Amino acid sequence: MMTEQTYSDALRRLESIVAELERGGMDLETTLTRFEEGSALLERCQGELKEAEGRLEKLRLQDAEAMIEEAKQE
């Protein structure tokens, strides 16, 4: 059974791939494979960040609404 990779794991792997690509010295096929993996990881990380931002915005709006309601009751 394969466990799901966490955001932190994905980010660490992406950083590792970037460092590997920057060092160079790989054959073309390996370079392309790493680039494809890195692109997929980047997309995933960006998606998770966007989702987290949306959740935070929702919480901020809820807090603001609660503060407004509280102020109205005073």
ZIWOSUL-V972085 format. One line per field, one symbol per residue. ss: DSSP state (A for helix, B for strand, O for the rest). psi: psi as a letter, one per 30 degrees, with the letter a starting at -180 (. if undefined). burial: 1 if it has 9 or more other ideal C-beta (glycine too) atoms within 8 Angstrom, else 0. Layout:
# ZIWOSUL-V972085
ss: ???
psi: ???
burial: ???
This chain:
# ZIWOSUL-V972085
ss: OOOOOOAAAAAAAAAAAAAAAAAOOOOAAAAAAAAAAAAAAAAAAAAAAAAAAAAAAAAAAAAAAAAAAAAAAO
psi: kkkkkleeeeeeeeeeeeeeeeeaglleeeeeeeeeeeeeeeeeeeeeeeeeeeeeeeeeeeeeeeeeeeeef.
burial: 00000000011011001101100001000010011011001101100100000000000000000000000000
